[in-house]
Amino acid sequence: MLKVSKNSVKLISCLSIILLVFIFAGCSSAMDNSGMAPEMGYGVYGDNNEYLELEEKPFSKTSENNKVNLSLDSSTAAYSNLRKLINNDYNISKDAVNIEQMLNYFNYSYVNETEEQLTSFLEIADCPWNENNKLLSIAVKAKDFKMDSKIQNNFVFLLDVSGSMYAQDKLPLMIEAFKILIDNLGDNDRVSIVTYAGDDQVLLDGGYGHEKPKISAIISDLEAGGSTAGAAGIKTAYKLAEKHFIQGGNNRVFLATDGDFNVGINKPNELEEFISEKRKSGVYLSLFAFGYGNLNADTMDTLAQAGNGNYYYIDSILEAQKVFISELGGTLQTVAKDAKVQVEFNEQIVDEYRVIGYENKYLTNEEFENNQTDAGEIGAGHTTVCLIELKLHEAYDAQVMPIVTSTIRYKDVQDNGIDKEIVNSCSMFTLNPSTDFMFQASVAEFGLLLRKSEYANASMESILHGLLFLNDEQVQDPYKLEFLSLVKKYQERISKNQ
């Protein structure tokens, strides 16, 4: 099993403090008065970053369809990528703004005290960017990760060492990130290492966790060089994962790259099909992106979903600490497969609704009802958040309840994949929303402002007002405090370009 060392705990505590005093620095870029680059495609630094096309959904009438179905997951890459873009004054494509991944990045105060792997929390309050509307928050909290000596891990590190990985924020950062994970391996965990550049190489075939110095030395000696033509790394990685497969264990391939996906299967559709087929064997896939310039976020997000895993963007050693220490369980331990939610609105109260984000995660009613539908995966201890803006009827009967009902369906990984269903409802509006709600609303509004959403009157003043509670000295969450600093930095960026 994995174990978090005392030194690691001390290190993350120190790094959290350091995080609060980071000075944001960067260089200028060509932007309009909103702080966005005029061209919403390639950046002004000649980068080739690619993102999924996210077309905002309009409001839907409940009289025409009073249900919406969404696939859930716990990927967080979009936020850490945006953080890098803002800190360095890089161009921000609107498709880089994936609001659900921004919301999923943070920790909240929800506690799952049930016997189920997932539980939900619903809250409805005023919508900060449209004063006449309400905002619904659905937070899905997974059971926390519990160390279990009976559960062993079988990991294959598939590492990109091509020439494009030479930059300091690519291979050197990747090496330090994976050394953090290696430091927390259990003695009986299995580890294999495959690299790819001009060809693929197996550097370690089924090593053991008690061989930490040997494994770390292999990682430390990696050098960037060569093309990626002809690499067959992905096939080799899965072959090793299957060779050392641990029945009832955690079997996973870690693909780390700056975005070059010539790993042996050239066509994205064929690569997705290959990974989808391999997940049936019980080997999952997690993806970790590094660096700036040729990030294929669209492909990484798609492959993570196909491989029953999640997608992370590592922009600093602090982010590596977050992923591999403080949120280790959610990173490595999937507790809910094919997680999806159906939200049903009371037609007598809700006139129209609009989901914030989740543009590429909609499901039909038939897909929601079908237990074989491939949906998202949620890691242990993670909170997945969905926000939905509501337009109410001008005159509605407050006695007709509930306002909304949510139904979550998933396969319980810890209980042999048994199908589970969690139903919850909300029957009231709150005048004093929780700090979780206020923070979620501010994150979403910031995303809507970055996207220049036509459906929101988003403003920096409203966002900062929603974050006032972070000025309380009792607030100790360094990542939320960092978000406040990031918003202020972006505000300065806008002011300079007005």
N, C-alpha and C positions, 0 to 999 in steps of 0.2 A: 504494500500500500504506500501511498505518498504520506510524508510526514513533514510538518512545518517546524524547522529548527528554531531554537531560542534566538540564535543570532539573526535569523530571518525576520522574526517578529520585531526585534529591536531595530533592525535596519528599516523596516517599513514604517515604524514609528518616527524615526529620524527623518526619513525621506518625506513623510507627510508634512512635517514642520517646514522642511526646505521648500516644499511645493508652494507654501503660502507666501514665500518671499521672492518667488521667481520674478524677474524683470522681463517683461515682454519686449522683444526687440525685433526689428525687421527692416525691410527696405521698401521703397515706394513702388507702386504699380499704377497702371492706367485704369482709373475707375470713374464712374459717374458719381453723382452726389449721394447715392445710396451706399456707396462703398463696394458696389458690385462692378466687375469689369464689364464694359459695353458689350463685348463678345462673349456669349455664354457657351463657348466650346473650349478650345484649347487656351491654355494660360499664356500670359504675356512673357513667360520665361521659356517658351518653346516646349512645354511639357506635352505629353500625350496621354494624360489621365483620362480614363473612360469610366462613365458611371451609367447605371441603369436609367433609362428615360422614365421619369416620374411625372405623370400627367395628373394634376390635381383633379379630384372628383368634385362635381358640383353638389348642391343640396338635392336631396331626394325627398319626394312627398311620401308620407306614411300612408296616405290613401291609395297610393299605387303599389308600394312595397314597404311594409312595416318591419322588415327584418333585414339585417345585414350580417354577413358571415365573413370572418377573417382568419387567416392562418397566423399563428403566433410563433415567435422565436425569441431568442435572447442575444442576438448579435448587437454589437455596440460600435462597430468600426467607424461609422459616419461621424460620430462626435469627435473622436481623437484625430481623425483626418481634418475636420473643420478647425479644430484647435490649432493644428499645424499651419493651415492655410491662413488663419487670422493672425497668428503670432508672427508670421513671416511676410505679411502683406501680399500673399499670393492671390491670384485670381480665384474667385469662388463661382463655380458653375452651379446653377440652381439645382441640377440633378445630384450634386454632392450633398445637398441638404436632405437627408433622409430622417424625417422627424421621429419616427418610432425608434430608430437606433439611437438618436440623441436622448430620448426619454429613457431608454433601456440602460443607458450607460451608468446611471446613478443608483445609489442605495437609498432606500426609503425606510420608514419606521414600521412597515407592515410585518406582522409575525404570523406565520402559519402554525396554529396550534391544533390543527385538525389531524386526523389519522391519514388523510389523503396527501398525495404528492403535491397537489395544487389546491389553492383556495383563492377566492376573489373578494375584492373590496370595491364597493361602488359609492360614488359621491357626486352630487350635482350641486353646482353653485353658479354664480354669475360668470359670464364669459368676459374676460378683460378686454378683448379686442373688438367685440360687438356688444355694446351695452344692453341691447334689447334681447339678447339671446342668453341661453344657459350653456354650461359646459359639463359634460359627463366624463368622469374619470373611472375607468375600469382597470384596476391593478390586480394582476395575477401573480401571487406569491408562491414560489416553490419551497418545498421542505429544505431545510439547511443540510449541508453536507456533513455526514458523520463518518469519521474514520472507522474503517472496519478491516481488521487484519485478514479477514477471509477473502476480501476482494483485492485481487492483484491486478496490476496494470501491464499492458503490453503496448508499448509505444514505438512507432517508427517515425523518425525525424527525416522528412524529405526537404532538403535544404538547397536553395538556389545559390550557386557560387559562380554564376556567369559574370562576364566583365561588367555588366551594368550594376552589379552589386558592390562595386568598389567604394562608393561614397560612404562617408563616416556614419550617416544615418541609416545605412543598409547593412552590409555584412558585419561590420564591427558591432553595431547595436544588436543584430540578430544573435551573434555569438554570446554577448553578455546576457541577453534575455534567456537563451536556452541553458546557460550555465546556472541561472536561478532555478529553473525547473529541475535540472539534474541534481542540484543540491538538496532537493526535497524528495528525491526518489526513495521508496522503500527498498530494503535490502533484496527482496525477492522479485521486484519489478523487472520486466524485460525491456530492453532498449536496443533498437537497431537504428543505424544512421546511413542514409543514402543521400548523395549529393548529385546534382546535375548541372552540367555546363555543355561542353562539346559532346560529352556522353555521360552516362550515369555510372557512379561508382558506389559500391557497398563498402563503407568504412567500418561498420560494426554490424555483426550478424547475431542478434540475440544475446547481447551482454546483460549483466545483472546489475541491479541498483547498488549493490555493495561495492561495485567497481567504479565509484564516482571519480577518483583521480584519473583513471584511464579514459573514461567517457568525456570528462571535461577537457583532457589534453587533446583528444581527437577534435572536439569542437573548436578549441583555441587555435589549432593549427590550420584551420580553413583559410584559403586565400581565394580571392575573386580573379577570374580570368577566363577568356574563351567565349565562344558563342553558346547558344542554346540549341543549335540545330542537331536533330537526331537523337536527343535525349529520350530515354525511355524510363525516366525516374518514377513516374506514377505507377506503372505496372510493376516495377521492381519493389516499390514500397508496399503495395498491397500483397504481393507475393510473400514478402517477409512477415507482414502482419498475420497472414493466414498460416504461415509456417510455424509461428510461435503463438498461435491463437490460444487464449486462456478461456476455457469454458466457464461462463459465469463471471468473467472478469471484465475489465475495461480495455477494449481493443480499439486503438485509434491511430490514424495517420495524421501527423502534423506537417502541413505544407507551408513553408515559409519562403517568401519571395517578394520582389519589388513589383511583380505584376506580369512578368514574362511567362507565358503558359505553354511554351513549346516543350512539354515534358514527355513527349512520346506519342501523343494523340493531338494532331494539329487542329482539328475542327472542334470548336466549342461544344456543338451539339453532341458529337461523338464522345467527348470527354465527359460531359454531363451524364450521358447514357451509361458509360463505363462505371462511373462513380455510383450512380443510382443502383446499378446491378450489384456492385460490390457491397453496398450497405446491407443487402439481404444476408450476407455472410456473418453479420454482426460486427463488422469493422466500420467505424465511423471516421469522419474526416473533419478536422478543424483547420482553418486557414488563418495565417498571420501575415499581414502586409507590412512592409518596411519601405521608408524612403518616399521620395517625391519625383515625379517626372514621367513615369510610364505605368502608373497604377491602373490596373484593370479591375476597378471596384465592381463593375457589373458582373464580370465573370466570377470573381471571388465570392460574391454574394450568392450567385446562382449555384456554384459548386458546393458551397457550404450547406445550402438547403438540400441539394441532391444527396449529400453525404451524411445526412442526419447530424450535422455539426453546426458550428457557429463561425463567424468571421470577425476578426479583431484587427485593428490597425495599431501598431506599436510605433509611437513617435518619440519615445524617450525611455530611459531606464526606469523612470517613475511609473510609466504605463506598464512596463514589463513586470514591475513589482505588483501592481494592481491585479494584473491578469494571472500571474503565476504564484502569488502568495495570498494577498488579502481576499481574492475571489477565486481561489484555487478550485473549490468544489464546482462552481458554476462553469468554469472553464473546461474541466475534465470529466465531470460526472453528469451525464444526461439522465434526468429522472422522468421526463415526459416526452413521448414521441407523438408525432402527428397531432400536436396541440392546436386547437381551433376554438373560436368563440362565435356564438350566435347572439346578437343583441336584438331583442324584440321591443318595439316602442308602442306605448299606448296611444292609439290613434286619436283618442278623445282629448289628449293633452298635448302630444307632440305633433306639430304640423309638418315640419321638415327636419332633416338631420344631415350632417356631413362629417365623415370620418377625417380626422387630422392625420395625414400620412397614410401608411399602409396601401399606397397606390397599386402596388404589384402583388398584393396578398389577399385579394378578394376571392371568395368562394361562392359558388351557387348554393341554393338550398339543397339541391341533390348531392352536391359534393360534401356539404356539411353532414347530411344524414348518412352518407356512405362511410363506413368504418375503414374502408380500404383507401380512402383519399390520403394522399401524401400531403401532410401539413408541416408545421414547424416543430422544432425541438427546444426544450427549455432545460437549462442546467440547474443543478442543485443550488438552493439559496437565492436564485435570481428573482427579480421582480420585472415582469413584462407589463408595460403600460399602454393603454389605448385611450385616446381622448376623442370624444364625439361632440360636435357643436349642435345644439338643439334650438330650433325655432318653435315656440309654443303657439297654440291657438290664442287669439286675442281674448276670448272668453272660454275658459275651460272649467270643468267641475273638479275642484280640488279633492272631492270625496271619492273620485274614481281612481283607484290605485291598483297596482303599482304604476309608476311612471315608466320604468324600463325593467326588463328581465334579461339577465345574461345566462347563457348555458355554455359551459366549457366542456369539451370532450377531448380526451387524450388516451394514449396507451401508457400504462404504468410500467416503466422499464424495470422497476424494482420488484414487480409482482408478475413476472412472466408475460408482460405485454397485455395484461387484461384491460379491456376498455372501461374507462371511468367517465362519469358525468357529474359535473358540479353546477347546480342552479342557484342563482342569487338574484335578488331584486332590490330596487330602490324606490321608496314611496314618499320621499320628501326632498325639498330643496333646503340647502343649508345657507344661513346668512353669514356664518363664520367658518369658512372653509379651513381645512387642516393645512399645516405648513407643507405637507406632501403635495396637496392639491395646488397650492399657490406656486410651488416650485415647478411642478409639471406644466402648469399654465404658462409660466414665464419662459420655460425652455421651448415649448411649442410656439409661443408668440415670436420668439427670437428666430425660430426656423421659418415661420411664415413671413417675417420681415426679410430674411435673407433670400427667400424665394420670390419676393415681391408678389405675394398672393393677392389675387383679385377678390378673394373672399374675406379678407381681414383688414381692419383698420389698425394694423399693428404699428406700434411706436416704441422708441427707445424709452420714453418716459414711463409708459405703461409697464414695460418689462422691468425696469429698475424699481418701480413702485412695488411690483409683485415680489421683488427680492429683498425688500426692506428688512424682513425678519432675519436675514443673514447677518445683520449688523449686531444682533444679540451676541454677547460675549460667550454665551453658553453653546453656541453653534460650533461644533468641532469638526464638521465634515470638510476636509480639505478640498475635495473635488467640487463640492457645491460652491465653496468660497472661490475656488479657481474659476468656476463658471461666471460668477459675478465680476471678477477681474477681466475675464474675456469679453463680456458684454461692454464693460467700460472702455476697453481697448478698441473695440469695434466702433463705439460711439465717437471716440477720438478720431478714428480713421474717417468716419463720415464727415466730421467737422472740418478736417483738413482739406477735404475735397469739395466743399461747398463754395 
